[in-house]
Each structure stands twice: as structure tokens, then as C-alpha cells.
Amino acid sequence: MFNAKTGTRRPLTRLEQLIMDYVWAHPGCTADGCREGVATERALKDSTIRTILRNLEEKGYVSHKVDGR
């Protein structure tokens, strides 16, 4: 979570850093694309990748938009 008083974010875990490295290298990627992209290093379930991305959004590192209906 972003700390407004200090202007800092909470540090990333190793797994979050792996995900962020992929996201930075592939802007606009989907959760499925991200999961597939890191599969060679870490096999993650769909629910796990979505939880990590949600945590990263809460920390202020990523944002998302919903396509579809």
C-alpha cells in the first residue's frame, strides 16, 4: 500500500517482483498472459496470479481495466 506520509510503497516479495518484471516487459498484458509468461520460472494457478496482481494494484504498482460486457 502507498504511504502518503512518506511517499513510499511497501516493498515487493520475490514472487511479486517476478510478476512485475514480466508486466514491465509486456505492458498491457492480461492476467492469463502474465501467468503463461512466468510459467517457465514459476507454475502458478489462475487464482494465484490474480491474487498477486490484485495485491500489486493495492500497493500502487499496477492498474487494470475490464474489457467485455
N, C-alpha and C positions, 0 to 999 in steps of 0.2 A: 504494500500500500504506500502511496506517496505521502510523505510527511511535509505538510505545508509550512511548518515552522522552520525546518532545516533545509527544505528544498531537495530532499534526497528520497530515493526509493529503497525499499527493502532489497537486500542482495538476492541474487538468483541461486537456486540449487544447481547442482551439476546437470540434472535432467532438464531443468528449465533453460539452462544455458545451451544445451544441445538443441533444444527446440528453437530457441531464439536465433541461434546461428543459422538454422535452416530457414527460418522466416525472413531474416535479413537478406539471405542469399536468394530467396524466392518471394519477393513482395507480391501480395495478392493471393498467396496460396490458400487452399482450403484446409480444413482440419484433416480430411482424408489424404490430401496430397502431402501434408506435413507428416502424417503417420507413415505413409509409404516411403517418404523421403528419408526418414531416420531409421527405417526398418533394418537396414544393414548393420546399424550400430546398436539399436535397442528395439526389440519387438514389443510394441505397445498395443493394447486393446483400444478400440474406438473411444470407449468411455474414459479411458485414462488420458488420451491425448486431449480430449475435450475439457477434462478437468484441469489439466496443466494450462491449456490456453485460457480458460476462464480465470485461473489464478494469475496468469500473466496480465490479463486485462485488468484485474483488480489492482495489481501492482503498478499499472500505468505503462506497461511495455508494449502492449498491442491493443488494437481495437478491431471490431468486426462489424460487418453489415450482413443482413439477412436477405438472401435472394429468394425469389419464388412467390408463392401466393401472397 
